[in-house]
Amino acid sequence: MDTEWMAYGKCAELPPETFFPSDGVGVQVAQAICADCPQREPCLEFALAQRIDHGVWGGTSERQRRRILKQR
């Protein structure tokens, strides 16, 4: 799977721990960063395809990604 998009995401400019929060407030902070990221869609699709179950990817939490996968 192509991961070139990762270099162009807003997350490339921030510490990784920003997107692996330990509480709900941290999840909201990460989601706010992702909200206007130009790479949000490929990031989400990557996380879904790889079944990544930790962190915020494509502006979604672990729980949100599980729901998306169940709906698909």
C-alpha positions as CSV (number, residue, x, y, z in Angstrom):
1,M,0.0,0.0,0.0
2,D,1.2,3.5,-0.9
3,T,2.3,5.6,2.1
4,E,3.8,8.6,0.3
5,W,0.9,10.7,1.6
6,M,2.3,10.4,5.1
7,A,5.0,12.9,4.3
8,Y,2.4,15.5,3.4
9,G,0.1,15.2,6.4
10,K,-0.1,17.7,9.3
11,C,1.0,14.9,11.6
12,A,4.5,14.9,9.9
13,E,5.2,18.2,11.6
14,L,4.2,17.0,15.1
15,P,5.4,14.5,17.7
16,P,3.8,11.0,17.2
17,E,2.6,10.9,20.7
18,T,0.1,13.7,19.8
19,F,-1.8,11.1,17.8
20,F,-1.6,8.3,20.4
21,P,-3.3,10.1,23.4
22,S,-4.1,8.4,26.7
23,D,-7.4,10.3,27.3
24,G,-10.4,11.7,25.6
25,V,-9.1,15.2,25.6
26,G,-6.0,14.1,23.8
27,V,-8.2,12.4,21.2
28,Q,-10.1,15.6,20.6
29,V,-6.9,17.6,20.2
30,A,-5.6,15.1,17.6
31,Q,-8.9,15.1,15.8
32,A,-8.9,18.9,15.6
33,I,-5.4,18.7,14.0
34,C,-6.7,16.2,11.5
35,A,-9.9,18.1,10.7
36,D,-8.4,20.2,7.9
37,C,-5.5,17.9,7.0
38,P,-5.2,17.4,3.2
39,Q,-4.3,13.7,3.8
40,R,-7.2,12.8,6.1
41,E,-8.9,10.5,3.6
42,P,-5.8,8.4,2.6
43,C,-4.8,8.3,6.3
44,L,-8.2,6.9,7.3
45,E,-8.2,4.3,4.5
46,F,-4.7,3.2,5.4
47,A,-5.7,2.7,9.1
48,L,-8.8,0.7,8.0
49,A,-7.0,-1.4,5.5
50,Q,-4.2,-2.2,8.0
51,R,-6.6,-2.7,10.9
52,I,-4.7,-0.2,13.0
53,D,-6.4,-0.2,16.4
54,H,-4.4,2.4,18.3
55,G,-4.3,6.2,18.0
56,V,-6.1,8.8,15.9
57,W,-5.9,8.2,12.1
58,G,-7.7,10.2,9.5
59,G,-9.4,12.1,12.3
60,T,-11.0,9.0,13.8
61,S,-10.6,7.3,17.1
62,E,-10.2,3.5,17.6
63,R,-13.9,3.2,18.4
64,Q,-14.9,5.2,15.3
65,R,-12.8,3.0,13.0
66,R,-14.3,-0.1,14.5
67,R,-17.8,1.2,13.7
68,I,-16.7,2.1,10.1
69,L,-15.4,-1.4,9.6
70,K,-18.6,-3.0,10.9
71,Q,-20.7,-0.8,8.6
72,R,-18.6,-1.8,5.6
